[in-house]
Amino acid sequence: MNKELRILILDDVPTDADLMTFELAEAGMAFKAIYASDKDSFLRSLEDDQPEIILSDYSLPSFDGLSALKIAKEKHPEIPFIFVTGALGEETAIKLLKQGATDYVLKGRLSRLAPAVSRALQEVAERKERMRCEAALEDSEIRYRTIFENTRTATIIIEEDMTIVLANKQFEKLTGFPRSDIEGKKNWEEFVLQDDPGKKSGVAHKKGFPSKTPMSGNEFRIVNRNRDILYVIASIASIPSTTRKVLSLLDITERLEAEKKIMDNNQMLRTLSSELVMTEERERRRIAVDLHDNIGQTLALTKIKLNALMEQESLPCTTESILEILEMVDQSIQQTRSLTRELSPSVLYELGLSEAIEWLAEQIFNQHGLQIVLKYDLKSRKIDKDVQIFLYRSIRELLLNIIKHAKAKEAHVTLRKTGENIIVTVRDDGIGFDIASIDQISNKSGGFGLLSIRERLNYIGGRLEIETRKGWGTQVEMVVLQKKRKRRK
C-alpha cells in the first residue's frame, strides 16, 4: 500500500482483533488499526477517525454487527464493510450481503482477510473512478449540449438510417418545424428536394456516408415548412464509437441570391457595354457618311468651281487669292478624308475585315513607322458584320498599344479560321510588360482598352489570352465565333 490505511475493527475480543491485525501486517499492508468494542466507541471512531474500511464481528454482547452495518451505510455508504466472524450460516451471509455488506471472512480462515480487504479497496477505487468519469461525461455532455444549442449554425444528429435524433434551435428556425415534430419523427432526406443532386451523394444517401474523410461538405436544396427552397452547405462528421453523425447546415440562400443579382447586373452591364460599342460604331459610320456625302462633296464642288474661276481672265491679285483658297480647300478635303477613315473606314464596310486590316497596317506604317506583317486565310463575307467591326477595333487598339508602350520594331497580325471560330493573333518584338499592370495600361491607352476587349469577348462567347514577359515581347490571342450567338432578352 502506498499510504497508511485507516482500519476500524469492531470486536469485543482483543485477541481476535490482534489476529486480524497480524494477518494484515503479514500480507504487507501499512495501516493504522482503530479499535471499538461497543456502540458508543464505534460511533465515535466512525466520526472522528474517518476509517477507510470497517472489519466487524457479527455477534457482540451489547451491539450486533447488523446494526453496525446499518449505521455505517447511513452515515458513510462509501466505506467497505467486511464481517469477520466465527460462524455464519449461508442464509445469514446472503442477508448481510443484501443489506450492503461488502464481504465476510470466517475467523477460522483469516488467510482470506487480506485478499478480501484488498479486493474491497480496489472496488472502492474503481467505483470512485467510475463516478469521476460519469461526472466528467455528464459535464462534457452539458458543455456539448450548450454548444450544440447555442451554435449559430443549424445542427442535427442523425442515425445511420438518416433519422434525426437531435436538432438545435437554429435547425428549428431554418426549417420552421418545432423539435417535437423533428426528433425521432423526421428523416434528413425529407427536407432535401426530391430531384436535388445531393440526394446521390454520401451525405444524403441511405446506403452510407462519406468514408474517405472525417468531415465533408455538400450543397443541397432543402424545403422548409412554408415550401420555400433554401440553399445550404452541409458538413458531416462522425461521432466516435457510435454510428451517429453530426450534420451542420450553413444557409447560403441570401448569399446565392446576392451573387445572382451581381451576375445579372454584370451581364446587364456587359450587354449595355456591347450595345454602347455598337451604337458608337453606328454613330461613327453615320458621321463618316455625312462627312463624305455632305462636307466632302461640298468641298470637292467648291474646288471645281474655283478651278473654273482660275481659267477665266482675272486680275493677278484675284488669281493669288483663289490659289490660297484652293490650297485651304485641298487641306480641308484631306482632313475630312482622314477624319472619315478614322471614324469608320469605308474599306471595312465595302470590302471586309482582311482588307481593312491591310489598309490599317499601311496607315500605321506611314504614320508611325511600325512594320506590320499580316497573314490571313479567311473570307470576310462569312463573318458577321458586328464581329468584323469588333475585331477591327480590337486589332487597331492592340496595334496602338504596341506603338505607345512596346517600343517594338515589328508586329505580326494573323487571322485564321478553325471550325466555327475566328482566331486573331497580334504579336510584337517589344519590351513586354507585367500582366499585373494590365489595368493601368488599359486606363492609360483609353479607347477600347485590353479590359474592354476582354469583357466584350466574354459577352459574345469568346476569350482573350495574353502571353508576355519583359524583354521577350507580347502575344495577344483573341478567339471568337464567326457568327454571333443569339441571346435571349
Buried (B, 14 or more C-beta within 10 A) or exposed (E): EEEEBBBBBBBBEEEBBBBBBEBBEEBEBEBEBBBBBEBEBBBEBBEEBEBBBBBBBBEBEEBBBBEBBEBBBEEBEEBBBBBBBEEBEEEBBEEBEEEBBBBBBBBEEBEBBBEBBBBBBEEBEEEEEEEEEEEEEEEEEEEEEEEBEEEEBBBBBBBEEBBBEBBBBBBBEBBEBEBEBBBEEBBBBBBBBEEBEBBEBBBBBEEEBBEEEEEBEBBBBBBBEEEEEBBBBBBBBBEEEEEBBBBBBBBBBEEEEEEEEEEEEEEEEBEEBBEEBEEEBEEBBEBBBEBBEEBBEEBEEBBEEBEEEEEEEEEEEEBEEBEEBBEEBEEBBEEBBEBBBEBBBBBBBEBBBBBBBBBBBEBBEEEEEBEBEBEBEBEBEEBBBBBBBBBBBBBBBBBBBBBEBBEBEBBBBBBEBEEEBBBBBBBBBBBBBEEEEBEEBBEEBEEBBBBBBBBBBBBBEBEBEEEBEEEEBBBBBBBBBBEBEEEEE
